[in-house]
Amino acid sequence: MVKKLNFENIKTQLNAIEVISLLEDYRQNIFKKNKKPVDLSKFGIKLSEETSMDTLSSYISLLKSAPIINVVSAVPLEINFLDVLYNYFCSLGIKDFLISTSVDSSICGGLLIEYKGLYHDLSLKKQVNTYVQQRK
């Protein structure tokens, strides 16, 4: 039986890429006697000698196919804010997703959020432009 992967421990696409890489390394070296240990405990994943190839493959497949929520901010997001964002998206009923973050200083502040083709502009730049257009 394959254990469910807890996305809350992984959260970001960068973390998922790291986990996938470590899982693939572990899977390739699973039968080697002197394999180096892989510690994924910070992501809530415990691997042992009994971890099956099916479980490893399932974890990798889940991470590679997870929906991505793209978040653009004017400055790099702090971990605490990522937790808030993650919990907010969970409250909307979105399950088993990853957050991809990028920085674009031209938005001045706020966020741009894109998920499955839906786009939400919460940037300061948009608000200023809207205000300027209304004042004309």
Phi, psi and omega in degrees: 000132181273127179286140180293140179275132181266103182293338181298330179282344184257310174062304189254157179297324178296318176297319180298319178298319178297315180297314179302314180300314180294319179295319179294320175299315180298316181297320180292330184254013188300329183263359178282139181291322184257039180290146178282143180292147178244120181254107178247020184298329179294343177257008178076020181247125178248120178254143177219178178300335182273356180296123185277160175299324179298319179296314178300313180297322180295315178300313181298315180297317179299316181292321181289334183259001182295139175296146182250131171257115180272126180235122177251132179229165180284334179226159178302139181278140177280156181304318180301320180289325176299320177299317179298313178300314181301313180295324178297313180296324176298320181295338177277358178094006178282132183236150174048064181233168176234151178254128174253126182248147174212165183242133174220100185294344181291345179278355174069328181171171181082201185220154165244129182236132178229130179212121178049045177084353176268137187234129179234117183261106178249028185277153175294325179302316179296317181297319179294315180299320179296315180298315180297318180296323179290332182280346181286000000 
